[in-house]
């Protein structure tokens, strides 16, 4: 047996050695397992038949057509360059393990038939299923896994780099097994690596992995790319020879013969296409439109079904994010003032009939989130205490978003905003808010074309800011320009969405880590630099106890929310789906509800 060792040298180049030997198992090694949970044991036994929210007897056939606004210009979704179409990763490329969306964070075998790790999770070993094949019929090998992890970690999108830097050594321990040893305490790493895409190394020989391409990636997933009209549409065809169709994890999944995405100029056009029957599934985010705009013939004739899907996942964060790299937004008092000026109650009533609740914190709507206005208690307070001097008001003693009386003048909040701006050195002269140098307070709100509700919310906000003497303007751009500008943090304020799960982990570093201040392509759009957040994320990743993990997440939630980085808007505590009559799904819903991995993965078509 040959053993290959890749040793990361201080995060720089990777040294490779080859020699003949037999890997010797440590007495502390655990036995191979069929699955792994972040905490405790997987809910499903080794002999499970299918995921609990899937129908193993679902018929095969039919298709589903989604509509998207914008476009795409690349079929490589793993790099910074280009815009990839929806679905290409999940449908054509597989990972070593698959996630059950009926558990907070549990994985079961896919390309890997088993997983091993020690109690401290200092390392992880995967054994590849001997039947695993790419769509061209070639076997998935350990070499493909090692190459994929290194390539994604060094040349791929920034989200892959964090975990790669924590790998101290990679060993090929058998013909079908590979072991990763870590240099950092991070209990989530075995799960993160289990969800890394596995690509075919041979496809990329002699090619630039970082360059955009319209050649489909060769994967091992349930679908292959069937047809592409760049920027306009992409169709995925179910692979009848898919190697993994009989795995327990996949029984009842990927039942539709075709999954298609059609691209349009804006969301309004997409909805008209849905009404016309050109697309067959639509998620409605506006509750007023849900009540008022679904009286078209296909609904009244029963050809389109309306359904409300509940969920139990965190609210996440959505709203208008400040780019704190800009001097005018560096002062938290300015951000607080502009949050006071945002008349959420009026905006929500105008656009949504006042129906959806407001986001109160990043992990709101879950047991992980802070309670608005409540001081930190017990272990959470202990975790925050060492950083007390650098925390903003509200992190420890409690923070609540300012609420208005819902009237357009919003006088009380405008007065509060004015005092905060004055304290930060901004005063009104001849109706214009200026700093000590006489420079006016002026900024741009960047939004993608077609995001009508967000554009309308921003427009109302711009009018409100005039009362403070602030010159704000809304600029709309196409999806390509938006990606380019946000990748390079070339904006003052923009629309911001980050969905969060019940099992936050390494992605939090990408969202809020200090590297994103200057490194392009991260998700730290606000440019926050918080030692407290960095430490809490590290502690969260090392926590071996669920209570300790929860305390770290709540403490992080407090740092983020009190940081005033985002002006939160509303969230939906349900999903509103409208879809063609023939599309079906199981009655049993997972805890995450309408989440990636549910529609269309467990859906089928039946006349």
N, C-alpha and C positions, 0 to 999 in steps of 0.2 A: 504494500500500500504506500502511496506517496503522500506526503504531507506538505502543504503549502502554507507558509506563514507570511502575513503582511503586517509589518510593524510600523505604526505611525510614529514619526520622529518629530515631537514637539509641534504637531499639527501641520507639518510640512510634507515633504515627499514620502512615499511609501516604499519601504525596502522589501524586496522579495527574495526568499530563499527556498530552495527545493532540495530535499534529501529523502532518502528512503528510510522509513521507520514505521513503527506501529504505534498509534496513539494509545496511551495507557490511561484508563479511566481512574479518576480519583475516587477514593472511598466516599467522598462527600457528594458525588454526582447523583442526581436523582434519576429515577426511571423515566423513559420516554412517556409522554402524555399526549392525549388526543386534543387537548385544549389548554388554555391558560387564562386566568382571570387576574385583573389588576389586584383585587383583594379576594381572599377566600378561594373557593373552588368553582369551576364552571358549573352552570346549572344543569347542563345536559350530560348524560353519562356517555361512556365510550361507544355504546351500541345504539345511540339515538338514531331515529329513522329520518327525521327532517327537522328543520327549525320550527318552533311552535307556531309561528305566524305564517308558515307556508302551507300550501295544499299539495302534498306529494302526488295526488291523483289528478292534478290540474291538466287539462288537455293542452296539446301543443297546437300552434297555428295562430293566424291573425296578425295584426300589427297595431302599433300605436304611433301617432304622429304628434310631436311636440312643436311648439312655436317659440322662437327666441327673437329678441330684438338685437340688432347689431350685425356681426358677421365674424368670419374667421379667415386666416390666411396661412395656417400651418397645421400639420397633423402630428406634430411632436408636442405633446402637452407637458413635457418634463423640463423644459428650458425656459429661460427668461424671454428669449426672442420670439416674436410672433404671438398670435392669438389662436388657440386651439378650439375646436368645436366641442360642444357638450357631449358627454357620454363616452368619449374615445378611450379614456383611461378605464373606467369601470366596466365597459362592455368588451373590450378587446385585449386587455392586459390583466394578468392575475398577480396575486401576491402569495406569499408562502402560507398565510393564514387568512381566514375571513372573519369579519366582525358580526356578531349577533346584535341586532338593534332592539332586542328584548332584554338585554342586560346592560348595566352601566358601561362596562368595558370588558368583554370576554371574547376571545378568539378561538376558532376551531380550525382544524387542518384543511388546507386546500392543496397547493403545490407541495406543501410539507405534510407528510403523513403523521409526523410526530414532532414534539418539541421537548427539550430537556433544559433545565436551568437549576442552579443551586438555590438554597433558601434565601441567600442575600441578593440573588440575581446579579452576581458579578459577571456572569457569562450566560450565553444561551447557545444551544445546538439544535439545528433543524435537520431532519432527515427527509429528503425529497421523495415523493411518491414515485415508484418505478414506472408507473403508467403515464406520468406527466409529459405532455407533448405540446409543442407550439402548433400554431394553426397550419404550418407547412408540413407537419408530420414529424419533425425532428424532435428528439428528446430534450427536455429541460434538464440541464446539468448543473452541478455545483459550480463549474466555471462560469456559467451564465449568471448565477446568483452573485458570486463574488464580483464579477465585472460590473453588474448592474448596481450593486451597492456603492462600489468605489466611484463609478462614473457619475451616478446621481449625486453622490456626496461631494464631488469635486467640480463637476461641470453642470449639474442640474440646477433647478430653482433653489433659492436659498433655504427653503423649508427642509431640504434633504441634508444640508450641511451640518446642522446641529447634531444629529445623531451620529453622523460619520465621524465627527471630531471626537466623539466619546468612545470610539472603538480603538482599543490599544493593539489588538492582535486578531487576525483572522486565520483559522486553521481548517484545512480540508482534512477531516478525521475519518473519512471513509469514501467509498465510491459514490455514495449519495448523501453524505452528511458534511455539514460545515458548522464550525463553532466560532463564535465571536466573543472575545473577552474585552471587558470595558475598563476604562481608566477613570471613571466617574461613578459615584453612587447615584444610581437612577433606576428605580424599580420598574419604570415604564419601558425601558429600552428593549427588553425582549419582545414586548408587544408592538412597539414602534417598528422594529425590524421585521416583525411578522407581517406588517402592512406595507412594506416597501415593494414597489412594482419590480417584477422580474422580466428583463428584456433579453432578446436573443443577441448574444455578443457578435456572432458572425455577420449579422445584418449591418453592423456599423464599422466593420473593418475597412479602413481607407476613407472613411467619411467623417465629416465634422459634426460631432454630436450636438454642438451648440447652435448650429445653423437651422433656420426654419426650413421645412420641407413639406411637400404635399405627397410624399410617399408614405403610405400607412406603416405604422410600427407593427412589426410581427410580434404578436403576443400569444398567450395560451388561453385567452378568455372565451366565453360562450358565443361571442359574435365576432364577425370579421367585417371590415369596411366593404360595403357592396357598391356604393356609388357616391361620388363627390362632385358637387358643383361649387367650387371655391367661393366662400363668402355667402352662399345662398342655401345650400342644403347638404346634408350628409345622411346616408342610410346605412344601418348596420343589419347584417343578415345573420340569423342564427346558424351556427356551424353544426351541421348534422353529425360531424365526426369529432365533436368536442370531446376531449379525453375525460373531462370531469363531470359529465352529465349524470353519472350514477353515484357520485359521492353523496353521503348523507347530508352534508351541508348544502348541496345544490338541488336536492330533490324538491320539486315544486317551484323552483326558480327558473327564470329565463324561459318562459313558456311561449312568448310571442315570436313569430318567425321574423318580424322586422320591427326595428325601432328607428324612427326617422326624426330628424330635427330640421325644420324649415326656418329660415332666417328672414326677418322683415325689418323695415326701417325703424319702427317704434312699437311700443306695447299696444297702442291703440289699433294699429294695423293688424297685429297678431290676434287681438280679440275679434276683429271683424273676420279674420280668416277662420277662427274657431266657429263663429256663428254660421259661416258659409259651409262648414264641414271639411275645410281643407286641413285642419288639425283636429285631433280627437281627444285632447286632454288639456285642461286649462286650470291653473291655480289662480284664484281671485284673492288679491291681497286687500281689497277695499270692501269693507262690510256694507257700505251704502250701495255700491255698484252691485254687490251680491243680491241685495234686496230689490234693486230697481232695474237692472239691466239684463235680467235673465227671463224675459218674457217673449223671447223670439221664438219662431215656429218650432225649431228643433226641440226646445224645452217643453213647450205646451203640448206637442205631439208625442212626448215621451221618448224621443230619439236621443236626448241628452239627459243624463242623470246628474242631479245636484246632491252633494254629500258634504257634511261637516265632520271632520276627523279630529278628535281630541288628541292631546299629547301631554307628556309630563317632562319636557325638557326645559332647560334654562332659557330665559328670554334672549340671552345674548345682548349685543349692543348694536343699535342702529340709530343714526342721526347725522348731525353735521359736525365733522371733526375739525379741530383747530390744528393747523400745522405750526407747532411751537418752535420750529426752526426760524419762523418769521418773527422778527423782533417785537412786532405789535402784539403777538399772542404769547410771548414768553412769560408775561406776568399773569399769575393765576387770578388776580383781581379783575383783569380785563376779561378773562374767560368767564369768570363768574358773572360779571356785568352783562356780557352778551347772552349768557344763559338766562338771566332775569328778563332780558329784552325779548326772548323767544316766547311768544304767547301760545304755549302748547294747548291750553284749553280752547282757545279760539280756533287755532289751526285744526285741531282734532275734530271739533264740532263742524267746521266748514267742510272739511274733506272726508270725514269718516262718520259723521253723525254723532261723534262723541262716544262711539261704541268700543273701540279697542283700548285696553289699558296702556298707561305710559310705562316705559322701561324705568325702573327705579334704581337698578344697579346691573352690572354686567352679568351676574349669576342670579338675577331675580327669577321669580317663579320656580324656585327650587330650594332644597334644603341647604345648598351650598352658599347661597347669597346672604348678604348682610340685610338686616331689617332697617328700613329707612328711619333715620332719626335716633336709633338706639345706640348707646355707647358699646364699645367692644367689651366683652366679658371674658373672664377666665383665661384660657389658653390663647385665645385670639388677642387679647390685650397684652399678654406676655410676649407674643411674637412681634407685636408692633412697637413695644416699648424701646428696644435698642435703636430704633430709627425715629424716635419721637421728634427730635430736633429738625429733621428734614421733611417730615410729613406735613401736608397741608391741613388747614382747619377742617375738622369733620371726620378725619380718618379714625381717630380714637374715640372722640366724644360723640360722634354720630353726625350723619349728613343727610339732608333731605333736599331734593330738587325744589327750587322755587316754583310756586304755583300762582297763577293769575286768577283774577275774578271772572275771566272769560270775556270781558268787554274789550272793544278795540283799543281804547286809550291806554289801558293797562297801567294806570297812573302810579299805583303803589310800587310796582316793580320797576317802572321807568325811573322813579325817584331813587330807589335802591341802587339801580345800575349807575345812575349819575354820580352818586357818592363814591362808589367803587372806582369808577373811572377817574374821578378827581384825585382819589388817594393814590392812583397809579400814575398821576402826572398828566392826565388828559382833561382839558377844559374846553368849553364852547365859546368861540369868538365869532360873532356875526353869523350865528347859526351853524358853524362848522366846528366839529370836534377836532382839536389840535393838541399836539404835544408841546413841550417847552421850546422846541426848535421851530414851531410854527408849521409843522408838517401835518396835513390833514389825515384823519383816520379813514382810510379807504381800502377796500379789499374785494376780492372776487370769490364767488361761490361757484365751483366747477361741478357740472352735472352732465351725465350722458344724455344724448338725445333719446326721447321716448319715455323717460322716467317721469311721467306726467304728474303723479301725486307728489313726488319730491320737488319737482320744479314749482308746482303750485305752493307747496309749503315754504320753499325758499323765497318765492315772490312775496308772500304775506310777511315773511320775516324781514325782507329788505325794506318794506314800507314801515315796519315797526322801528327799524334801526334809524330811520330818518328823524325820529323824535329825539334821538341822542346826538344828532348832528353827524351821523356816520354815513358815508357814501359807500354802500355795498351794491354789487351788481351780480346778476346771474349770467353765467356763460355756459352754453351747452355745446358739446362736441360729440363727434362720433366715437364709437367704442375703441377704435384704434388709437385715436388721439388721447382718449381718456386713459387707456392703459399706459401709453408712453409717458404721459404727464404724472400719473400717480406712481409709476415705477420709479421715477426720478424725483418724486416729491415736489413737482413743479406746480404747486397750487397754494392758495391761502387757506381756503376752507372747501371741503367737498363732502359728498354723501358717503357715509361709511357704514359698512355692515360686517359684523363678525358673529357668526353662529358659534355657540359654545355648547359643550356637551356636559353630561353628568360625570365625566371622567377627564377633566382637563389635565394636560401633561406637557410634553415637549413643545407642542405648538405654541404654548404661551410665551416661550422665549422668542419665537419668531414674531409674535404679535406685539410684545411689549419690550423686548430686549434692547439694550443700548447699542448693539451693533447696527440696528436699523436707523440710527440717527444720521449716519453718513453712507452706509452700504445700501445701494439701490436694490429694489426688488423685494424688500422685506414687507411685512404687513404692519410694521410700526409706523403707520402713516402720520400719527401725531408727533412723532419724534421724541417721545418721552424717554427720560433718562432717570430711572429710579433705582437706587441701590436696594431699597426696601423690596420692590417688586422682584428684582433679580434674586435676592436672598430667599424670598418666600417661594418663588418658583423652584429653586434648588431644593428647599426643604420639602416642598410638596412632592417632588420627584423621588426623594429619598425616604419618604414616610412609609413605614411598614405597618402602620396601624390606621384603620379607617378614620377614627376620631381625630388623629393627628393630621391626616390628609385634609379632612373637612375644615379643620381650624386654619390651616395654611391657605386654603382656597378662600375662605371668608375674609381672612386678613388681606389677601391679594385683591379681593373684590372691593374692600374699603380703600385701599391705596388707589386703585383705578378710578373708582367713582368720585372720590374726593379730589382727585387730580384735575377735575373739570376739563378733560381732554375732548370730550364729545358732548354736544347738546343732544340728549336722548329724545327720540320721538316715541312712537307707539310700537307695540309688538302684538302679534296674534297668538292668543292662547289656544287657537284651533286652526286647522287648515281647511280652506274652502275649495273643494274640488268639483269641477264639472267635467263630465267625460261621456264619450259615446256609449250608447246602451249596451253594446256587446261586450264591453270591457268589464271584467269581474275581479274581485279580490276576496281573500278569506275574511270571514267575520272576525276572527281573532286579530286584534291590533297589538303591535309591539309598544313598549313603553315610550319609545321615541316618536310614535305616531307616524305621520307622513314625513318621513326622513329618507335621505338617499339610502337605497337598499330596500325600499318598500315598493314605491312605484317607479318603474313598472316591473321590478324584479320578481315580485310574487304574484303579479297579475296574470290573467289569461284572457283569451277571447272565446266567447261562447254565444252562439245565436240564441 
